[in-house]
Amino acid sequence: MHRIDDSRPFVPLNIAVLTVSDTRSLEEDRSGSTLVARLQEAGHRLADRAIVTDDVEKIRAAVKAWTASPDVDVVITTGGTGFTGRDVTPEAIEPLFEKKMDGFSEVFHRISYDKIGTSTIQSRATGGVIDATYVFVLPGSPGACKDAWDGILKWQLDYRHMPCNFVEIMPRLDEHLKRGKLREA
């Protein structure tokens, strides 16, 4: 299923990791640490890492700052995807999506179902594009972060992955913005 074309060069991406939690510190952030370890093991660079509380405006501010930066290619958040009153990460980020990636959620739930069964429905994992930057919203458990990285992101964020991957279309993610500017001229 996963095929790497070794004739293509690996392209390291700059990935920012945001943990959404009212209770975690960087030292206690196992999910964020899991993502950092995996992205670095794959050869990518950690662009930045932060923790914010379960607050819509704080989550949006962190994500907007990173998606506006030319030094960040991908943002991965962990935490706040459940159904409790404090879980607001999808509400904070989905309105910012220029394009929503429905398939990410579907594949994540398929992988998760094989591990935790119907409990996967308790997650509102999602993904999309904001300002030509990929954004993935993951649950706050280390297991869910492993599943998302190992089963999806590791492959789609590798330019060598065939038959296609996210990296090869990155230069065209902002075409809709450029077309709009051309129409205005």
Secondary structure by P-SEA (a helix, b strand, c coil): cccccccbbbbbbbbbbbbbcccccccccaaaaaaaaaaaaacccccccccccccaaaaaaaaaaaaacccccbbbbccccccccccccccccccccccccaaaaaaaaaaaaaccccccccccccccccccbbbbbbcccaaaaaaaaacccccccccccccccccccccccaaaaaaaaaaac
